Amino acid sequence: MEKNKSRYRWFIVTMLFIAMVINYMDRAALSVAMPFITKSFELTPAEKGLVFSGFFVGYAAFNFIGGYLADKYGPKRVFLYAMCIWSGLCAMTAMAYSFWTLLIVRALFGVGEGPVPTTANKVVNNWFPIRERARAVGINQAGGPLGGALAGPVIGFLAISLGWQWSFVIVGAIGVLWAVAWKFIATDNPADHPKVSAEELADIQAGREVTANVDDQPANKPSLLSVLLRPSVLCTGFSLFCYNYTLYFFMTWFPSYLIDTKGVSLQQMSWISAFPWLVGACGMAAGGFLIDRIYQKTGRQLFSRKIVLVTCLTVAALCIAMSGRAESIELVVVFMSVAIGFLMLTASAYWALIQDTVPGYYVGTAGGLMHGMGNCAGLFAPTLTGLIIQATGTYSAAFVVTGVLGVCGALAVGLFVREQHENRDRPSVSTC
């Protein structure tokens, strides 16, 4: 089976990778354009924090809703609608004319983006054999930090050349073009796609019973509520909250930090802020391969996820704390780049853990709950950081809070995530 010529599933994951590039370009565009927007609307630090957090009001809620819809109606349709909605609202950011209109548009924008990561994970679950899932998730998710890296120079150039409004219109149009391609390229399941050979399909389905959607459940299934309340699901969600607090602190405030405390110009910021994202993209892609490699060597599926997550999240937390105390721009960028690189190494582990610890027909919903819990960090990190900066006049305490939460997230997974033996969508493996 390993010598199959048909590998259409890797084309599907390439489409997911491109979608994540667009996703993070759209999302990071606001932080890059914020210095321009701040001048236009005369925003205070607290107001900027609220605008950053406004995105996550809709985003966190629709992480769960989108995951449920992907289980119920299939990931292709949910992904298509979500891409169109978020791209349209990204373009509508150009129509904002005050703090309140910007806040409303960002909240609605979050609704459109909310289903995307969970739905992508559902696509991977449907399209990939167990042995390749972590690397497929890693490749898919690597598009995120690459999009964040591109956002700095691309959005910065567009904002300086054409005005910040046009930068949102252009990246929104790119998303619509992707959605058109997805409509004609993808199917919910590989069995329904004419370009998937019988050999590839057998390879994908080997070692699991195909129950891809919620309507295809066995008679003796566990209840959805019992699955969602498992300690492994809840602790993974809490750890993802800590992960995302770090990510959103970096995504929303790092450009402003460079300008406010290090005297970096707008043009320099557009390029300097891209370096940590580029390192993160490498970490995101490598994380999945590292996890799969450890699994192949040890035969311990859950262990391979946990060892990468706990180790790398701890290193990222320590580097975040140190970057807040660095004096030179060079040291700040080095510490932050290492932090984001190790942070992104853990990303694949979260999605792989959910696929390991819940039945396949609940992957979308459970992943949505985990992701929704994690993205509640978006409601707190930008606003709390803004309040800390406004109260103390410095960024130092905000860096310390972020580092402490990263360590807490690593401990939660290390101590409380355990194997669920009734999960039937994978072979029996040793427990961690």
C-alpha positions as CSV (number, residue, x, y, z in Angstrom):
1,M,0.0,0.0,0.0
2,E,2.9,2.4,0.6
3,K,3.7,2.3,-3.1
4,N,0.4,3.7,-4.3
5,K,0.7,6.1,-7.1
6,S,-2.6,7.7,-6.2
7,R,-2.1,10.3,-3.4
8,Y,-5.0,12.7,-4.0
9,R,-5.3,13.2,-0.2
10,W,-2.1,15.3,-0.3
11,F,-3.7,17.6,-2.8
12,I,-6.6,18.0,-0.4
13,V,-4.2,18.9,2.4
14,T,-2.4,21.4,0.1
15,M,-5.7,23.2,-0.3
16,L,-6.2,23.2,3.4
17,F,-2.7,24.6,3.8
18,I,-3.5,27.5,1.3
19,A,-6.7,28.1,3.2
20,M,-4.8,28.6,6.5
21,V,-2.4,31.0,4.8
22,I,-5.3,33.1,3.8
23,N,-6.9,32.7,7.2
24,Y,-4.0,34.1,9.1
25,M,-3.2,36.8,6.5
26,D,-6.8,38.0,7.1
27,R,-6.6,37.6,10.8
28,A,-3.1,39.2,11.2
29,A,-4.0,42.1,8.9
30,L,-5.6,44.0,11.7
31,S,-2.5,43.9,13.9
32,V,-0.2,45.0,11.1
33,A,-2.6,47.8,10.0
34,M,-3.4,48.8,13.6
35,P,-0.8,51.6,13.8
36,F,-2.5,53.2,10.7
37,I,-6.0,52.5,12.1
38,T,-5.0,54.0,15.5
39,K,-4.1,57.2,13.9
40,S,-7.3,57.3,11.9
41,F,-9.7,56.6,14.8
42,E,-7.5,57.9,17.7
43,L,-7.8,54.6,19.6
44,T,-6.5,54.2,23.2
45,P,-4.6,51.0,24.3
46,A,-7.8,49.7,26.0
47,E,-9.9,50.3,22.9
48,K,-7.3,48.5,20.7
49,G,-7.4,45.6,23.1
50,L,-11.2,45.4,22.8
51,V,-11.0,45.5,19.0
52,F,-8.5,42.7,19.0
53,S,-10.7,40.7,21.4
54,G,-13.9,41.5,19.5
55,F,-12.9,39.0,16.8
56,F,-13.0,36.2,19.3
57,V,-16.6,36.7,20.5
58,G,-17.8,35.2,17.2
59,Y,-14.8,33.0,16.6
60,A,-14.8,31.0,19.9
61,A,-18.6,30.4,19.7
62,F,-18.4,29.2,16.1
63,N,-15.4,26.9,16.8
64,F,-17.9,24.6,18.5
65,I,-20.9,25.3,16.2
66,G,-18.8,24.8,13.1
67,G,-17.4,21.5,14.4
68,Y,-20.9,20.2,15.0
69,L,-22.1,21.3,11.6
70,A,-19.1,19.6,10.0
71,D,-20.0,16.4,11.7
72,K,-23.7,16.8,10.7
73,Y,-23.5,18.1,7.2
74,G,-19.9,17.4,6.1
75,P,-16.8,19.5,6.1
76,K,-16.8,20.5,2.4
77,R,-20.0,22.6,2.7
78,V,-19.1,24.2,6.0
79,F,-15.6,25.1,4.8
80,L,-17.1,26.7,1.6
81,Y,-19.6,28.8,3.4
82,A,-17.2,29.9,6.2
83,M,-14.5,31.0,3.7
84,C,-17.0,33.1,1.8
85,I,-18.4,34.7,4.9
86,W,-15.1,35.6,6.5
87,S,-13.6,36.9,3.2
88,G,-16.6,39.1,2.7
89,L,-16.4,40.5,6.2
90,C,-12.6,41.0,5.9
91,A,-13.3,43.2,2.9
92,M,-16.0,45.0,4.9
93,T,-13.4,46.1,7.5
94,A,-12.5,48.8,5.0
95,M,-16.0,50.3,5.6
96,A,-15.4,50.9,9.3
97,Y,-15.3,54.5,10.3
98,S,-15.1,54.5,14.1
99,F,-14.2,52.3,17.1
100,W,-17.7,50.8,17.3
101,T,-18.1,50.0,13.7
102,L,-14.6,48.4,13.6
103,L,-15.5,46.3,16.8
104,I,-18.8,45.1,15.2
105,V,-17.2,44.1,11.9
106,R,-14.4,42.2,13.7
107,A,-16.9,40.3,15.8
108,L,-18.8,39.2,12.7
109,F,-15.5,38.4,11.0
110,G,-14.8,36.0,13.8
111,V,-18.1,34.1,13.1
112,G,-16.9,33.4,9.6
113,E,-13.5,32.1,10.6
114,G,-14.7,30.2,13.6
115,P,-15.5,26.9,11.9
116,V,-12.3,26.7,9.8
117,P,-9.6,25.0,12.0
118,T,-12.1,22.4,13.4
119,T,-13.5,21.7,9.9
120,A,-10.0,21.3,8.5
121,N,-9.3,18.7,11.3
122,K,-12.5,16.9,10.3
123,V,-11.3,16.8,6.7
124,V,-7.9,15.3,7.8
125,N,-9.8,12.7,9.9
126,N,-11.9,11.7,6.9
127,W,-9.1,11.7,4.3
128,F,-6.0,10.4,6.1
129,P,-4.9,7.1,7.6
130,I,-4.0,7.1,11.3
131,R,-0.2,7.0,10.7
132,E,-0.3,10.2,8.6
133,R,-2.7,12.3,10.5
134,A,-0.3,14.3,12.7
135,R,1.9,15.3,9.7
136,A,-1.2,16.1,7.7
137,V,-2.5,18.4,10.5
138,G,1.0,19.9,10.7
139,I,1.1,20.7,7.0
140,N,-2.4,22.2,7.1
141,Q,-1.7,24.2,10.2
142,A,1.7,25.4,8.9
143,G,-0.2,27.7,6.6
144,G,-1.2,29.8,9.6
145,P,2.1,31.1,10.7
146,L,3.2,31.4,7.0
147,G,0.1,33.6,6.4
148,G,1.1,35.6,9.5
149,A,4.6,36.1,8.2
150,L,3.3,37.2,4.8
151,A,0.8,39.6,6.5
152,G,3.6,41.9,7.7
153,P,5.3,42.8,4.4
154,V,2.1,42.3,2.3
155,I,-0.3,44.2,4.4
156,G,2.3,46.8,5.3
157,F,3.1,47.4,1.7
158,L,-0.6,47.6,0.7
159,A,-1.4,49.9,3.6
160,I,1.5,52.3,2.8
161,S,0.9,52.2,-0.9
162,L,-2.9,52.1,-1.2
163,G,-4.2,52.8,2.2
164,W,-5.1,50.4,5.0
165,Q,-8.7,49.9,3.6
166,W,-7.5,48.4,0.4
167,S,-5.3,45.9,2.1
168,F,-8.5,44.3,3.6
169,V,-10.3,44.3,0.3
170,I,-7.5,42.6,-1.5
171,V,-7.0,39.7,1.0
172,G,-10.7,39.2,1.1
173,A,-10.9,38.8,-2.6
174,I,-8.2,36.1,-2.4
175,G,-10.4,34.1,0.0
176,V,-13.3,34.1,-2.4
177,L,-11.1,32.7,-5.2
178,W,-10.1,29.9,-2.9
179,A,-13.7,29.1,-2.1
180,V,-14.5,28.8,-5.8
181,A,-11.7,26.3,-6.3
182,W,-12.7,24.3,-3.2
183,K,-16.2,23.8,-4.5
184,F,-15.0,21.9,-7.5
185,I,-12.0,20.1,-6.0
186,A,-13.1,18.6,-2.7
187,T,-15.6,16.0,-1.3
188,D,-16.5,15.2,2.2
189,N,-15.1,11.7,2.0
190,P,-12.4,10.1,-0.2
191,A,-14.8,7.3,-1.2
192,D,-16.9,9.9,-3.1
193,H,-14.1,11.4,-5.1
194,P,-13.4,10.1,-8.6
195,K,-9.7,10.7,-8.4
196,V,-9.2,8.5,-5.4
197,S,-8.1,5.0,-6.4
198,A,-9.3,1.8,-4.8
199,E,-5.8,1.3,-3.4
200,E,-5.6,4.7,-1.8
201,L,-9.1,4.4,-0.4
202,A,-8.1,1.0,1.2
203,D,-5.0,2.7,2.6
204,I,-7.0,5.5,4.1
205,Q,-9.6,3.3,5.7
206,A,-7.2,0.6,7.0
207,G,-7.4,0.0,10.8
208,R,-10.6,1.9,11.4
209,E,-14.3,1.5,10.9
210,V,-15.5,4.3,8.6
211,T,-18.0,6.4,10.6
212,A,-17.1,9.7,9.3
213,N,-20.2,11.7,10.1
214,V,-22.5,11.9,13.1
215,D,-25.3,10.1,11.3
216,D,-23.1,7.0,10.7
217,Q,-22.8,6.1,14.4
218,P,-22.9,2.5,15.8
219,A,-25.8,1.5,18.1
220,N,-23.6,1.2,21.2
221,K,-22.0,4.6,20.8
222,P,-21.2,6.7,23.9
223,S,-23.3,9.8,24.4
224,L,-22.0,13.1,23.0
225,L,-22.2,14.8,26.4
226,S,-20.1,12.0,28.0
227,V,-17.5,12.4,25.4
228,L,-17.4,16.2,25.7
229,L,-17.0,16.0,29.5
230,R,-14.1,13.6,29.4
231,P,-11.1,15.0,31.4
232,S,-8.9,14.5,28.4
233,V,-11.1,16.7,26.2
234,L,-11.5,19.4,28.9
235,C,-7.8,19.5,29.8
236,T,-6.7,19.6,26.2
237,G,-9.1,22.5,25.8
238,F,-7.6,24.3,28.8
239,S,-4.1,23.7,27.5
240,L,-5.1,25.1,24.1
241,F,-6.4,28.2,25.9
242,C,-2.9,28.7,27.3
243,Y,-1.3,28.1,23.9
244,N,-3.7,30.5,22.3
245,Y,-3.2,33.2,25.0
246,T,0.5,33.2,23.9
247,L,-0.3,33.2,20.2
248,Y,-2.8,36.0,20.4
249,F,-0.6,38.1,22.7
250,F,2.1,37.8,20.0
251,M,-0.3,38.2,17.1
252,T,-2.1,41.3,18.4
253,W,0.5,43.2,20.5
254,F,3.9,42.3,19.2
255,P,3.9,44.9,16.3
256,S,2.8,47.6,18.6
257,Y,5.4,46.5,21.2
258,L,8.1,47.0,18.6
259,I,6.9,50.4,17.7
260,D,6.0,51.7,21.2
261,T,9.1,50.4,23.2
262,K,11.8,49.7,20.7
263,G,11.4,52.7,18.4
264,V,10.9,50.6,15.2
265,S,9.4,52.4,12.3
266,L,6.2,51.1,10.6
267,Q,8.2,49.9,7.6
268,Q,10.7,48.1,9.8
269,M,7.9,46.5,11.9
270,S,6.3,45.0,8.8
271,W,9.5,43.0,8.1
272,I,10.8,42.3,11.6
273,S,7.4,40.9,12.8
274,A,7.6,38.4,9.9
275,F,10.7,36.5,11.3
276,P,8.9,34.8,14.3
277,W,6.1,33.8,11.9
278,L,8.5,32.2,9.5
279,V,10.2,30.2,12.3
280,G,6.7,29.3,13.5
281,A,5.7,28.0,10.0
282,C,8.7,25.6,10.1
283,G,7.8,24.5,13.6
284,M,4.2,23.9,12.7
285,A,5.1,21.7,9.7
286,A,7.8,19.9,11.6
287,G,5.6,19.1,14.6
288,G,3.4,16.7,12.8
289,F,6.4,14.8,11.3
290,L,8.1,14.7,14.7
291,I,5.0,13.3,16.4
292,D,4.6,10.6,13.7
293,R,8.3,9.7,13.9
294,I,8.1,9.2,17.7
295,Y,5.0,7.1,17.2
296,Q,6.7,4.9,14.6
297,K,9.7,4.5,16.9
298,T,7.9,3.8,20.1
299,G,4.5,2.4,19.1
300,R,3.0,4.7,21.8
301,Q,0.5,6.9,20.1
302,L,-0.6,9.1,23.0
303,F,2.9,9.4,24.3
304,S,4.1,10.8,21.0
305,R,1.6,13.6,21.2
306,K,2.2,14.4,24.9
307,I,6.0,14.4,24.9
308,V,6.1,17.0,22.0
309,L,3.3,19.2,23.5
310,V,4.6,19.3,27.1
311,T,8.3,19.8,26.2
312,C,7.8,22.4,23.5
313,L,5.1,24.4,25.2
314,T,7.3,24.7,28.3
315,V,10.2,26.0,26.2
316,A,8.0,28.5,24.4
317,A,6.7,29.8,27.7
318,L,10.1,30.4,29.1
319,C,11.3,32.2,25.9
320,I,8.2,34.4,26.0
321,A,9.0,35.5,29.5
322,M,12.6,36.2,28.6
323,S,11.7,38.2,25.5
324,G,9.9,40.8,27.7
325,R,13.2,41.4,29.5
326,A,15.5,41.7,26.5
327,E,16.9,45.1,25.9
328,S,18.0,45.0,22.2
329,I,15.7,44.5,19.2
330,E,17.8,41.7,18.1
331,L,17.4,39.7,21.3
332,V,13.7,40.4,21.4
333,V,13.3,39.0,17.9
334,V,15.5,36.0,18.7
335,F,13.6,35.1,21.9
336,M,10.2,35.6,20.3
337,S,11.2,33.6,17.2
338,V,12.3,30.7,19.3
339,A,9.2,31.0,21.4
340,I,6.8,31.0,18.4
341,G,8.8,28.2,16.8
342,F,8.4,25.9,19.8
343,L,4.8,27.0,20.3
344,M,3.9,26.0,16.8
345,L,5.7,22.6,17.2
346,T,2.9,21.8,19.7
347,A,0.0,22.7,17.4
348,S,-0.4,19.4,15.6
349,A,-0.4,17.6,19.0
350,Y,-3.7,19.2,20.1
351,W,-5.6,18.1,17.0
352,A,-4.0,14.7,17.1
353,L,-4.9,14.3,20.8
354,I,-8.6,14.9,20.0
355,Q,-8.5,12.4,17.2
356,D,-6.9,9.9,19.6
357,T,-9.2,10.3,22.5
358,V,-12.7,10.6,21.0
359,P,-14.6,8.4,18.4
360,G,-14.2,9.5,14.8
361,Y,-17.9,10.5,14.4
362,Y,-17.5,13.0,17.2
363,V,-14.2,14.5,16.1
364,G,-15.7,17.6,14.7
365,T,-17.8,18.4,17.7
366,A,-15.2,17.5,20.3
367,G,-12.6,19.4,18.4
368,G,-14.9,22.3,18.2
369,L,-15.3,22.3,22.0
370,M,-11.6,22.1,22.5
371,H,-11.0,24.9,20.0
372,G,-13.8,27.0,21.4
373,M,-12.3,26.7,24.9
374,G,-8.9,27.5,23.5
375,N,-10.0,30.6,21.6
376,C,-11.7,32.1,24.7
377,A,-8.1,33.2,25.2
378,G,-8.7,35.6,22.4
379,L,-11.3,37.4,24.5
380,F,-8.8,37.8,27.4
381,A,-5.3,38.1,25.9
382,P,-5.6,41.3,23.8
383,T,-7.9,43.1,26.3
384,L,-6.0,42.1,29.4
385,T,-2.7,43.0,27.8
386,G,-4.1,46.4,26.9
387,L,-5.3,47.0,30.4
388,I,-1.9,45.9,31.9
389,I,-0.1,48.2,29.5
390,Q,-2.4,51.1,30.3
391,A,-2.1,50.5,34.1
392,T,1.6,49.9,34.3
393,G,2.9,51.9,31.3
394,T,5.1,48.9,30.3
395,Y,4.8,45.5,28.6
396,S,6.9,43.6,31.1
397,A,4.1,42.2,33.3
398,A,2.1,41.1,30.2
399,F,5.0,39.0,29.1
400,V,5.3,37.3,32.5
401,V,1.5,36.5,32.6
402,T,1.8,34.9,29.2
403,G,4.8,32.7,30.2
404,V,3.1,31.5,33.4
405,L,0.0,30.4,31.5
406,G,2.2,28.5,29.0
407,V,3.7,26.4,31.8
408,C,0.2,25.7,33.2
409,G,-1.0,24.5,29.8
410,A,1.9,22.0,29.6
411,L,1.2,20.7,33.0
412,A,-2.5,20.1,32.3
413,V,-1.7,17.8,29.4
414,G,1.2,16.1,31.1
415,L,-0.9,15.2,34.2
416,F,-4.5,14.7,33.1
417,V,-4.7,13.6,29.5
418,R,-5.2,9.8,29.3
419,E,-6.0,7.2,26.7
420,Q,-9.7,6.3,26.1
421,H,-9.7,2.5,25.3
422,E,-13.2,2.5,23.8
423,N,-12.1,4.8,20.9
424,R,-12.6,2.5,17.9
425,D,-11.1,4.7,15.2
426,R,-7.5,3.6,15.7
427,P,-5.5,0.5,16.5
428,S,-4.7,-0.6,20.1
429,V,-1.5,1.1,21.3
430,S,0.4,1.5,24.5
431,T,-0.9,4.1,26.9
432,C,1.2,7.0,28.1
